[in-house]
Amino acid sequence: MQNRIHVLISVIFLLIFFTFTLNMLYGIRHGDLSAIYQAADHFSKGNYTLIFGPPAAGDISHPSGILISSLDFQDSVFGKYRSPELPYVYPPLWAALLAPVTRIMDVQSFSNITLIIQLSLLTLSLYLCFQLSPARKPRFPIWILLVLLAGVFTLPLFLALLHNQPQITIFALTILAFWQYSEGRAVLAGTVLGIAAAIKLLPLFFIVIFIADRKWRALMAFLICSGSLAVLSFVLTGVQLHLDFLHELSNLKNTVVLSSLNFNLEVPLYIGASVLDLAPPLPDHLPGLFTVAKPDWMKFAPPLLMVSGLVLILRAPTLHRGVGRQERLLRMMIAITLWSGFFAPFSWAHYYLMPLFLSPAFPALIRHGVWASVGCLVFPAFSLLNLTIHPIESLHWVHGTLVSTTYYLILFFWVVLMPQNGRTTAPE
């Protein structure tokens, strides 16, 4: 009887979340999705040179000078959302696969349908995160309440929903892959993760878990799936579009995106370097979302740091000795999410959905995990508060990212190096 009550309360909470969010965001034209639709439309019409071309003037330009209108963004924060057009930064495969969609629906219908799908995926992800977590955890209704309350007051979920971001789908596929993995379906896990990596490259980092566990079937399934999609992409779109895509990535790689929404380690590195005269000083008045050329030394330091962090995840004794199987998997998933996010060119807040959705499990995963859970609410909430206090042109707006980035860096070492808080599943 008690279980039925918990199920009923959980369904009510999820329905409230789904209905409220749909009511707030349905009918909005989302910038990220508009870019995908526009790229698919260009492909459908044979305008291949425009797929990775600059978006409409006055919105966001390419990395040589990214600029977002202050009015557009402030309106989005305070309720009247007018999304700017964004550049298409996904593999050309998805422009080809979605091209037929542009013949049967307009961009607004595409955005509305995608919102319904992604809200459903978020609901599924909540349930799978709960299922993945150790036995010692809150009841599911409490889990839902904790995650959604934290999501309302912090940037990761707020930003993901506001932009109807495709990262929601990637996050759901990643969680689904490792739920399958925890159930012993290694080949299916590798296949699903391969699909996620074909949308954005960041899920590629999660093969570290397959390597650490020596699950070669999962790794092979990942390589076959992602490799097959890469071959399909070349067959459907040709070589030139892939060269344009790589050129786009190269442009991003050579710039630092200064924003309160970007939790990349390069942002505090550049701010510190400018204070020490190792990089050009920042102006007091920034033209919105701002990029600067990356100093030469910063082109080498972040990759070295990235590799060092992955080696630490593979070798840290606190992750691999005397740790429950399920706890170890979750800790590696959180650590890889954090570390890979630090080194993405656009490390937007919505890349950190996984720590938020798994935060109720922290007390069972690591010592003093309650404080880690609290931190997932307090520090990202500061960035959201900072977003509403300072105008987008203010340098203080960019400085606001330091709080969340510092916390996520602390959380990374906390998850990797802190001993487990008791044992709840069989050790490896």
C-alpha positions as CSV (number, residue, x, y, z in Angstrom):
1,M,0.0,0.0,0.0
2,Q,2.8,2.4,0.9
3,N,4.6,1.7,-2.4
4,R,1.4,2.5,-4.3
5,I,1.2,5.8,-2.5
6,H,4.8,6.6,-3.4
7,V,4.1,5.7,-7.0
8,L,1.0,8.0,-7.0
9,I,2.9,10.9,-5.5
10,S,5.7,10.5,-7.9
11,V,3.4,10.5,-10.9
12,I,1.7,13.6,-9.6
13,F,5.0,15.4,-9.1
14,L,6.2,14.4,-12.6
15,L,2.9,15.5,-14.2
16,I,3.1,18.9,-12.5
17,F,6.6,19.3,-13.7
18,F,5.7,18.2,-17.3
19,T,2.6,20.3,-17.5
20,F,4.1,23.5,-16.0
21,T,7.2,23.4,-18.1
22,L,5.2,22.6,-21.3
23,N,2.8,25.5,-20.5
24,M,5.8,27.9,-20.0
25,L,7.9,26.9,-23.0
26,Y,5.5,25.6,-25.7
27,G,5.2,28.0,-28.6
28,I,8.7,29.5,-28.1
29,R,11.2,29.4,-30.9
30,H,14.4,28.1,-29.4
31,G,17.7,29.2,-30.8
32,D,19.6,25.9,-30.7
33,L,16.8,24.0,-32.3
34,S,16.3,26.8,-34.9
35,A,19.9,26.3,-35.9
36,I,19.4,22.6,-36.4
37,Y,16.2,23.1,-38.3
38,Q,17.8,25.8,-40.5
39,A,20.8,23.5,-41.3
40,A,18.4,20.7,-42.2
41,D,16.4,23.1,-44.4
42,H,19.6,24.3,-46.2
43,F,20.5,20.6,-46.8
44,S,17.0,19.9,-48.1
45,K,17.3,22.8,-50.6
46,G,20.8,22.0,-51.6
47,N,22.3,25.1,-50.0
48,Y,25.2,23.2,-48.5
49,T,27.6,26.2,-48.1
50,L,25.1,27.8,-45.8
51,I,24.9,24.9,-43.3
52,F,28.0,26.1,-41.4
53,G,27.7,29.7,-42.5
54,P,27.1,32.6,-40.2
55,P,23.6,33.1,-38.7
56,A,21.5,36.2,-39.2
57,A,23.3,39.5,-38.6
58,G,22.7,41.0,-35.2
59,D,22.3,37.7,-33.4
60,I,25.3,35.5,-32.7
61,S,28.3,35.5,-35.1
62,H,31.1,33.1,-35.4
63,P,33.9,32.8,-32.8
64,S,35.8,35.7,-34.3
65,G,33.3,37.9,-32.5
66,I,30.4,36.2,-30.8
67,L,27.7,38.7,-29.9
68,I,24.3,38.3,-28.3
69,S,21.9,41.2,-28.0
70,S,21.5,42.2,-24.4
71,L,17.8,42.9,-24.9
72,D,17.2,39.4,-26.2
73,F,18.9,37.7,-23.3
74,Q,17.5,39.9,-20.5
75,D,14.0,39.2,-22.0
76,S,14.7,35.5,-21.8
77,V,15.6,35.7,-18.1
78,F,12.6,37.7,-17.1
79,G,10.0,35.7,-18.9
80,K,9.5,37.3,-22.4
81,Y,11.8,34.9,-24.3
82,R,13.1,36.0,-27.7
83,S,15.8,33.5,-28.7
84,P,18.6,34.6,-31.0
85,E,19.6,32.5,-34.0
86,L,22.6,30.4,-33.1
87,P,25.3,28.8,-35.4
88,Y,24.9,25.1,-36.2
89,V,27.7,23.2,-34.4
90,Y,26.6,19.6,-34.8
91,P,27.9,16.9,-37.2
92,P,26.4,17.3,-40.8
93,L,24.7,13.9,-40.4
94,W,21.9,15.4,-38.4
95,A,21.2,18.1,-41.0
96,A,20.8,15.3,-43.6
97,L,18.6,13.0,-41.4
98,L,16.3,15.9,-40.4
99,A,16.1,17.4,-43.9
100,P,12.8,15.5,-44.7
101,V,11.3,16.9,-41.5
102,T,11.6,20.5,-42.8
103,R,9.3,19.5,-45.7
104,I,6.4,18.5,-43.5
105,M,6.6,21.0,-40.6
106,D,7.8,24.6,-39.9
107,V,10.4,25.5,-37.3
108,Q,7.9,26.3,-34.6
109,S,6.2,22.9,-34.9
110,F,9.6,21.2,-34.9
111,S,10.4,23.1,-31.7
112,N,7.1,22.2,-30.0
113,I,7.4,18.5,-30.8
114,T,11.0,18.4,-29.7
115,L,10.0,20.0,-26.4
116,I,7.5,17.3,-25.7
117,I,10.0,14.6,-26.6
118,Q,12.7,16.1,-24.4
119,L,10.5,16.6,-21.4
120,S,9.6,13.0,-21.7
121,L,13.3,12.1,-21.8
122,L,14.0,14.2,-18.7
123,T,11.2,12.4,-16.9
124,L,12.7,9.0,-17.9
125,S,16.2,10.2,-16.9
126,L,14.9,11.1,-13.4
127,Y,13.6,7.6,-13.0
128,L,16.8,5.9,-14.4
129,C,19.0,8.0,-12.1
130,F,17.0,6.8,-9.2
131,Q,17.2,3.2,-10.4
132,L,21.0,3.5,-10.9
133,S,21.6,4.8,-7.4
134,P,22.6,2.6,-4.4
135,A,19.9,1.1,-2.1
136,R,20.5,3.7,0.6
137,K,18.7,6.7,-1.0
138,P,15.6,8.8,-0.6
139,R,12.2,7.5,-1.7
140,F,11.4,8.4,-5.3
141,P,8.9,11.2,-4.5
142,I,11.6,12.9,-2.3
143,W,14.2,12.3,-5.0
144,I,12.0,14.0,-7.6
145,L,11.2,16.9,-5.3
146,L,14.9,17.5,-4.5
147,V,16.1,17.4,-8.1
148,L,13.3,19.6,-9.4
149,L,13.6,22.2,-6.6
150,A,17.3,22.3,-7.2
151,G,16.7,22.5,-10.9
152,V,14.4,25.5,-10.6
153,F,17.0,27.6,-8.7
154,T,20.1,26.5,-10.5
155,L,21.4,27.0,-14.0
156,P,21.8,23.5,-15.5
157,L,18.2,22.5,-15.7
158,F,17.0,26.1,-16.1
159,L,19.2,26.7,-19.1
160,A,18.5,23.3,-20.6
161,L,14.8,23.8,-20.5
162,L,14.9,27.5,-21.5
163,H,16.7,26.6,-24.7
164,N,15.1,23.2,-25.3
165,Q,18.7,22.1,-25.6
166,P,19.6,18.9,-27.5
167,Q,22.0,18.2,-24.5
168,I,18.8,16.9,-22.8
169,T,18.7,14.0,-25.4
170,I,22.4,13.3,-25.0
171,F,22.1,13.2,-21.2
172,A,19.1,10.9,-21.4
173,L,20.9,8.6,-23.9
174,T,24.0,8.5,-21.6
175,I,21.9,7.6,-18.5
176,L,20.0,5.0,-20.5
177,A,23.4,3.5,-21.7
178,F,24.7,3.1,-18.2
179,W,21.5,1.8,-16.8
180,Q,21.7,-0.9,-19.5
181,Y,25.4,-1.4,-18.5
182,S,24.5,-1.8,-14.8
183,E,22.0,-4.5,-15.9
184,G,24.7,-6.4,-17.7
185,R,23.8,-5.5,-21.2
186,A,27.2,-4.2,-22.2
187,V,26.7,-4.4,-26.0
188,L,23.5,-2.4,-25.9
189,A,25.1,0.1,-23.5
190,G,28.0,0.7,-26.0
191,T,25.5,1.1,-28.9
192,V,23.4,3.7,-27.1
193,L,26.5,5.6,-26.0
194,G,27.7,5.5,-29.6
195,I,24.5,7.2,-30.7
196,A,24.9,9.9,-28.1
197,A,28.5,10.5,-29.2
198,A,27.4,10.9,-32.8
199,I,25.3,13.9,-31.7
200,K,28.0,15.6,-29.6
201,L,31.5,14.3,-29.0
202,L,31.5,14.6,-25.2
203,P,30.0,11.2,-24.5
204,L,33.1,9.8,-26.1
205,F,34.8,10.4,-22.7
206,F,32.6,7.8,-21.0
207,I,34.4,4.9,-22.8
208,V,36.9,5.4,-19.9
209,I,34.5,3.4,-17.8
210,F,34.5,0.5,-20.4
211,I,38.3,0.6,-20.4
212,A,38.6,0.7,-16.6
213,D,36.2,-2.3,-16.3
214,R,37.8,-4.1,-19.2
215,K,34.4,-4.4,-20.9
216,W,35.7,-4.8,-24.4
217,R,32.4,-5.9,-25.9
218,A,30.9,-2.6,-24.7
219,L,33.8,-0.7,-26.2
220,M,33.6,-2.5,-29.5
221,A,29.8,-1.9,-29.7
222,F,30.5,1.8,-29.1
223,L,33.2,1.9,-31.8
224,I,31.1,0.0,-34.3
225,C,28.0,2.1,-33.7
226,S,29.7,5.5,-33.8
227,G,31.9,4.4,-36.7
228,S,28.9,3.2,-38.7
229,L,27.2,6.6,-38.1
230,A,30.4,8.4,-39.2
231,V,30.4,6.3,-42.5
232,L,26.7,7.1,-43.0
233,S,27.4,10.8,-42.5
234,F,30.1,10.7,-45.2
235,V,27.8,8.8,-47.5
236,L,24.9,11.2,-47.1
237,T,26.7,14.5,-46.8
238,G,30.1,14.1,-48.5
239,V,33.6,15.2,-47.5
240,Q,33.3,19.0,-47.9
241,L,30.7,19.4,-45.2
242,H,32.8,17.5,-42.8
243,L,35.8,19.8,-43.6
244,D,33.5,22.7,-42.8
245,F,32.5,21.1,-39.5
246,L,36.1,20.5,-38.5
247,H,36.9,24.1,-39.5
248,E,34.0,25.2,-37.2
249,L,35.4,23.1,-34.3
250,S,38.9,24.5,-35.0
251,N,37.6,28.1,-34.7
252,L,35.9,27.3,-31.3
253,K,39.1,25.5,-30.1
254,N,41.2,28.7,-30.7
255,T,38.9,31.0,-28.7
256,V,37.9,31.5,-25.1
257,V,34.2,32.1,-24.5
258,L,33.7,34.5,-21.7
259,S,30.3,34.1,-20.1
260,S,28.6,33.5,-16.8
261,L,27.0,30.4,-18.4
262,N,30.3,28.8,-19.6
263,F,31.9,26.6,-16.9
264,N,35.0,25.9,-18.9
265,L,38.3,25.9,-17.0
266,E,39.7,28.2,-19.7
267,V,37.5,31.1,-18.4
268,P,39.1,31.4,-14.9
269,L,42.5,30.6,-16.5
270,Y,42.1,33.5,-18.9
271,I,40.8,35.9,-16.3
272,G,43.7,35.0,-14.0
273,A,46.2,35.4,-16.9
274,S,44.8,38.8,-17.8
275,V,45.3,39.9,-14.2
276,L,48.9,38.7,-14.3
277,D,49.5,40.3,-17.7
278,L,49.9,36.9,-19.3
279,A,46.9,37.7,-21.6
280,P,45.4,40.9,-23.0
281,P,43.3,42.7,-20.3
282,L,39.5,42.4,-20.4
283,P,37.5,45.5,-21.1
284,D,35.3,46.9,-18.3
285,H,32.3,46.8,-20.7
286,L,31.8,43.6,-22.6
287,P,29.6,43.3,-25.7
288,G,27.4,40.5,-24.3
289,L,28.6,37.0,-24.8
290,F,32.2,37.6,-25.7
291,T,35.1,35.6,-27.1
292,V,38.8,36.4,-27.2
293,A,41.6,34.7,-29.0
294,K,43.3,32.0,-27.0
295,P,46.9,32.7,-26.0
296,D,49.4,30.1,-27.4
297,W,50.2,28.7,-23.9
298,M,46.5,28.0,-23.4
299,K,46.3,25.8,-26.5
300,F,48.6,23.3,-24.8
301,A,47.8,23.6,-21.1
302,P,44.1,22.5,-21.1
303,P,44.7,19.3,-23.2
304,L,47.5,18.2,-20.7
305,L,45.2,18.9,-17.8
306,M,42.4,17.0,-19.5
307,V,44.6,13.9,-20.0
308,S,45.9,14.1,-16.4
309,G,42.3,14.2,-15.1
310,L,41.3,11.1,-17.1
311,V,44.4,9.2,-15.8
312,L,43.4,10.2,-12.3
313,I,39.9,8.8,-12.8
314,L,41.4,5.5,-14.1
315,R,44.0,5.2,-11.3
316,A,42.6,6.8,-8.2
317,P,42.6,4.0,-5.4
318,T,39.5,5.6,-3.8
319,L,37.5,4.9,-7.0
320,H,38.7,1.3,-7.6
321,R,39.4,-0.4,-4.3
322,G,36.9,-1.3,-1.6
323,V,34.1,0.5,-3.5
324,G,30.7,-0.9,-4.3
325,R,30.1,-1.8,-7.9
326,Q,27.2,0.6,-8.3
327,E,28.8,3.4,-6.3
328,R,31.9,3.1,-8.4
329,L,30.0,3.4,-11.6
330,L,28.0,6.5,-10.5
331,R,31.1,8.2,-9.2
332,M,33.0,7.6,-12.5
333,M,30.0,8.9,-14.4
334,I,29.8,12.1,-12.3
335,A,33.6,12.6,-12.5
336,I,33.7,12.1,-16.3
337,T,30.8,14.5,-16.7
338,L,32.5,17.2,-14.7
339,W,36.0,16.7,-16.2
340,S,34.8,16.5,-19.9
341,G,32.7,19.6,-19.3
342,F,35.6,21.6,-18.1
343,F,37.4,21.3,-21.5
344,A,34.5,21.7,-24.0
345,P,34.8,25.0,-26.0
346,F,31.2,25.8,-25.0
347,S,30.9,24.2,-21.5
348,W,27.4,25.5,-20.9
349,A,25.7,25.0,-17.6
350,H,23.4,22.3,-19.1
351,Y,26.4,20.0,-19.6
352,Y,26.1,19.5,-15.8
353,L,22.7,17.9,-15.7
354,M,24.1,14.6,-14.4
355,P,25.5,15.8,-11.1
356,L,22.2,17.6,-10.5
357,F,20.1,14.6,-11.2
358,L,22.3,12.3,-9.1
359,S,22.8,14.8,-6.3
360,P,20.3,13.0,-3.9
361,A,22.6,9.9,-4.0
362,F,25.8,11.8,-2.9
363,P,25.4,10.9,0.8
364,A,25.6,7.2,-0.1
365,L,28.5,7.7,-2.5
366,I,31.0,9.8,-0.7
367,R,31.9,10.9,2.8
368,H,30.2,14.2,3.8
369,G,28.1,13.7,0.6
370,V,25.2,15.7,2.2
371,W,27.4,18.9,1.8
372,A,28.1,17.9,-1.8
373,S,24.4,17.7,-2.5
374,V,23.8,21.1,-0.8
375,G,26.6,22.5,-3.0
376,C,24.9,21.4,-6.2
377,L,22.1,23.7,-5.2
378,V,23.9,26.7,-3.6
379,F,26.7,27.4,-6.0
380,P,25.0,27.0,-9.4
381,A,22.2,29.1,-7.9
382,F,24.7,31.9,-7.4
383,S,25.3,31.9,-11.1
384,L,21.6,32.2,-11.8
385,L,21.3,35.0,-9.3
386,N,24.3,36.7,-10.8
387,L,22.6,36.5,-14.2
388,T,19.6,38.5,-12.9
389,I,21.7,41.1,-10.9
390,H,24.3,42.2,-13.4
391,P,23.7,43.4,-16.9
392,I,25.1,41.2,-19.6
393,E,27.6,43.9,-20.6
394,S,29.2,43.9,-17.1
395,L,32.5,42.2,-16.4
396,H,31.0,41.1,-13.1
397,W,28.6,38.9,-15.1
398,V,31.6,36.9,-16.5
399,H,33.2,36.8,-13.0
400,G,30.0,35.0,-11.8
401,T,31.1,31.8,-13.5
402,L,34.1,31.5,-11.2
403,V,31.8,30.4,-8.3
404,S,30.2,27.5,-10.1
405,T,33.3,26.4,-11.9
406,T,35.3,26.4,-8.6
407,Y,32.6,24.3,-6.9
408,Y,32.4,21.8,-9.8
409,L,36.2,21.5,-9.7
410,I,36.0,20.8,-5.9
411,L,33.2,18.3,-6.5
412,F,35.3,16.5,-9.1
413,F,38.1,15.9,-6.6
414,W,35.6,15.1,-3.9
415,V,34.0,12.4,-6.0
416,V,37.3,10.9,-7.2
417,L,39.4,11.1,-4.0
418,M,37.0,10.9,-1.1
419,P,36.4,7.5,0.4
420,Q,33.0,5.8,0.1
421,N,30.5,6.5,2.8
422,G,29.9,2.9,3.8
423,R,29.4,0.0,1.4
424,T,26.0,-0.8,0.0
425,T,26.7,-3.0,-3.0
426,A,29.2,-5.8,-3.7
427,P,32.7,-4.5,-4.4
428,E,34.4,-5.2,-7.7
